[in-house]
Amino acid sequence: MHSVSLSFMILLRHKKFLQTVFLYSITAFGGPQGHYGMMLKAFVHKRKDITEEELIDYVSFCNMLPGASSTQTLTLIGFKRGGIPLALLTLLIWILPACTIMASISFLLDYFDDRNIQFNMFSLIQPMAIGFLLFSSTRLLKISVTNTITTVIMIVAGICTVLLFKSPWIFPVMIVLGGVVTNFSKKRIPQKEQIRKKINWNNIFIFLLLFAIAGYLSETATRYNWKYRKEMNLFENNYRFGSLVFGGGDVLLPMMYEQYVVRPQSPRILTTKREVLQIKKSDFLTGSGILRAIPGPVFSIGAFTGGMVLREENSVALQLLGCVLGAIGIFLPSALLVLFFFPVWNNLKKYAVVYRSLEGINASIVGVMCGATFYLSKDIIMNATNTEAIIKIAAILSSFLFLRYTKILSPVLVLIFLILGLLM
């Protein structure tokens, strides 16, 4: 009862903030790269919940962790405003629309396939999202790239991002290396004597314990053919994905494809006749394609795969349970990691060695964002006809110019591009 009243008080106190989170959740297209630009517009420029410096600090920190980086960044914004209760409410409101849509797709997939439904109205959303990324890159560049060494770090990080964009390790490696490089000079930021604060590392054991328990129960349930073994397998799979994935959805989707499409058809599984969770190739590709056309976190694919792997049970209740387990399993590690490690990160920042690292880390983030802007632009333009390429370039530039030189709200801009896509 106390927790219900506490949640109600939080809702009332932070009503406008949570309304902004919800509006953001239904208009944030383009994956984490596009999300940061919209965060900058919604939570920095419009509401002033955080500063531009704080946003890039959050982005830097979250990109060093596995999991859903844009989800973790938004969770930290909620954490700053109202502690863990508001952080959890922010997380729930952010993931709910996308997870609801993707869960519904697992029920409606046959309907879409039968009618060959197309999603043409979303054709300009990806170039629009690149415009958001370009906007945030140029704004953050002014803050983080202020001298020769940060300029070099940004350029190197940008080039490496373009060349190795699909590698899951490129983002954390560039961030760590940027922090190392700016520690070579100790003159500008000398170490001052700091009172050592006790860091509570015990909380991380909850994350590790859940990882171990989920793995043990999943394997045991399969070995002894427990009644609810599929549900346990599903939760373990998604918890493992959420715990180990660096690089966001571009890394998550291939891992899921291997787990649910390729592995069930492998010689070892076919020979042993082991019952494993599986999804038809065509269904997985259709679901992942629709995922790119909806707002919200890419990790909401967990709700879709959860529903799909339990759809063969021919029970609406079990399929719905699969959607819920899939969503919880994939987002829980992200929340645990970011909320447990962020207080540790704030303590560590007080030491000069870490403070010096932040200069390089922030420059690396800007380089990664600039590299991602170039790579994604090249990717969508090269795969289009001449006319389509011109239209998409115009969409990128116009969305950037709208954001840079007008006060138009992000949701309104998204609506404009949805209507334009529908008219094409």
HELIX and SHEET records of a PDB file:
HELIX    1   1 HIS A    2  ARG A   13  1                                  12    
HELIX    2   2 LYS A   15  SER A   25  1                                  11    
HELIX    3   3 GLY A   31  MET A   39  1                                   9    
HELIX    4   4 LEU A   40  LYS A   46  3                                   7    
HELIX    5   5 GLU A   52  ASN A   63  1                                  12    
HELIX    6   6 SER A   69  ARG A  115  1                                  47    
HELIX    7   7 ASN A  120  PHE A  122  5                                   3    
HELIX    8   8 ILE A  125  SER A  144  1                                  20    
HELIX    9   9 THR A  148  LEU A  163  1                                  16    
HELIX   10  10 ILE A  170  VAL A  181  1                                  12    
HELIX   11  11 ILE A  204  ARG A  223  1                                  20    
HELIX   12  12 ARG A  229  LEU A  244  1                                  16    
HELIX   13  13 GLY A  249  TYR A  257  1                                   9    
HELIX   14  14 GLU A  258  VAL A  262  3                                   5    
HELIX   15  15 ARG A  263  GLN A  265  5                                   3    
HELIX   16  16 PRO A  267  THR A  272  1                                   6    
HELIX   17  17 LYS A  281  LEU A  291  1                                  11    
HELIX   18  18 VAL A  298  SER A  300  5                                   3    
HELIX   19  19 ILE A  301  VAL A  309  1                                   9    
HELIX   20  20 ARG A  311  GLU A  313  5                                   3    
HELIX   21  21 VAL A  316  LEU A  348  1                                  33    
HELIX   22  22 ALA A  352  MET A  382  1                                  31    
HELIX   23  23 ASN A  386  TYR A  405  1                                  20    
HELIX   24  24 SER A  410  LEU A  423  1                                  14    
END                                                                             
